[in-house]
């Protein structure tokens, strides 16, 4: 059986997203709970990799990891304009349709829905 995705939400992601994902039984770590507030992007990535998590961010600078070829367990970039409902919907869809292995080195984008 394929390993399920675990998400690490950086400090830019709303607590409402965290709670909604947890209510759906999705494994979520947060910058707040892990005492990672005000750390660098690279520290967030290192933590996510160490915990075997896909990182969720609204910080466009986080995408430089992927572009620069840094190894990661997956990145989901959410548009700053995306609503909490849009983010929860799309993250739940990613969780349901992809495995942890599918996300290694992969980037998904959550746009503002029309």
Buried (B, 14 or more C-beta within 10 A) or exposed (E): EEEEBBBBBBBBBBEEBBEBBEEEEBBBBBBBEBEBEEBEBEEBBBBBBEBBBBBBBBBEEBBEBBEEEBEBBBBBBBBEEBBBEBBBBBBBEBBEEBEBEBBEEBBBEBEEEE
